[in-house]
Amino acid sequence: MCIISLKSNTYAQKVRNILRNYGMNVEIIRLEPQKTKHGCSYGISFQCERLYYVKTILNQNNIDYVEI
């Protein structure tokens, strides 16, 4: 599984909804802030083989993500 770290739970919910609208099976997960580069505490998990597709969708929807 791959994880995109995001700055807040609200933002993670927005990203989850966008990706689900594209038919993706994704989940919000809680992260340990000290283990991410920028202290993010929420993320979206998805199948790594969908990484390019996810990045494309996020870019098309002007969604900023911190790291993958």
PyMOL commands that set and color helices and strands:
alter all, ss='L'
color gray80, all
select helices_A, chain A and resi 9-21+33-35+48-60
alter helices_A, ss='H'
color red, helices_A
select strands_A, chain A and resi 2-6+27-30+42-46
alter strands_A, ss='S'
color yellow, strands_A
deselect
rebuild
show_as cartoon
